[in-house]
Amino acid sequence: MKYAFTKMHGLGNDFVVFDAFSQPLELTPEQFRHIGDRNFGIGCDQILLVEPPTLPDTDFNYRIFNADGDEVEQCGNGARCFARYVHDKGLTDKREIRVGTKAGVITLLMEADDMIRVNMGVPVLEPGQIPFVADQAAAEYQVEVQGETLTLGVVSMGNPHAVMVVDNLEHAPLEQIGSALQQHPRFPQRVNVGFMQILSADAIALRVFERGVGETLACGTGACAAVVSGRLRGLLNKTVKVSLPGGSLMIEWPDEQAPVLMYGPAASVFEGSIEL
Ligand SMILES: N[C@H](CCC[C@H](N)C(=O)O)C(=O)O
């Protein structure tokens, strides 16, 4: 069967987006892996499905699959592309869009300057809900990795994130630590791993080794998790510019009970179709 898709990206974190409104999609993990394959398929970090709403008082449902074929709870850069997509395709003319995900409802706002603001919800800090093995919630945890004791922040934006502060981002051990934490017993559902360099109380540089993908050019939930962790550690102010290899996001987290707000771009690259 032939499926139409749109290739999109948020700061170089790239997606294949399918309209599951007009063409119900039931694909297998193997098919998702094929779509994500940069040599034998289309190539992307994640596959996004735009579906009719399932949660009350929402406009759409939003499903996310990593390039390894696994479905995940949340994708921040994908959320901005989702908003761009449903507008470009005429699926809505609303400026404020409520979207159901596996992690709950997020709100997308089309800004006048063609940027998109997303309410990413309140971060989850309770270890059992992240999930992460720890006795109680803390701003920092000591985690043994390959004989070394790492100091990590651990936060969920619906999906699990570990955040490590580094002095020199260029030489951060992304592959070594990122891969090791995927098999770590304290992260039972694996984990996205962010490496954060503090530039000031209002600015960080960040690289992310994403669960199910590896290093990406940007990670929206990773940027949110890094700012949450930085604020819990007393290192960051309420509004932070997050510079990623693919570009920068503005992230705002006023206080612990508040949702995290993310502000940034989304782009369409090309349309195509694939036989599956
Ligand atoms: N790799 C993530 C999903 C995509 C998140 C990222 N692309 C973003 O922009 O938030 C996970 O396994 O939880």
The ligand as a MOL file (V3000), in Angstrom:
LIG
                    3D

  0  0  0     0  0            999 V3000
M  V30 BEGIN CTAB
M  V30 COUNTS 13 12 0 0 0
M  V30 BEGIN ATOM
M  V30 1 N 13.9420 9.8100 21.8640 0
M  V30 2 C 12.8240 10.2500 22.7070 0
M  V30 3 C 11.5930 10.6500 21.8540 0
M  V30 4 C 11.8440 11.8760 20.9900 0
M  V30 5 C 12.1980 13.0900 21.8040 0
M  V30 6 C 12.8540 14.2500 21.0470 0
M  V30 7 N 13.0600 14.0790 19.6270 0
M  V30 8 C 12.1820 15.5870 21.3730 0
M  V30 9 O 12.2280 16.5160 20.5470 0
M  V30 10 O 11.6440 15.6980 22.5050 0
M  V30 11 C 12.4590 9.1180 23.6780 0
M  V30 12 O 12.7820 7.9600 23.3840 0
M  V30 13 O 11.8420 9.4250 24.7150 0
M  V30 END ATOM
M  V30 BEGIN BOND
M  V30 1 1 1 2
M  V30 2 1 2 3
M  V30 3 1 2 11
M  V30 4 1 3 4
M  V30 5 1 4 5
M  V30 6 1 5 6
M  V30 7 1 6 7
M  V30 8 1 6 8
M  V30 9 2 8 9
M  V30 10 1 8 10
M  V30 11 2 11 12
M  V30 12 1 11 13
M  V30 END BOND
M  V30 END CTAB
M  END
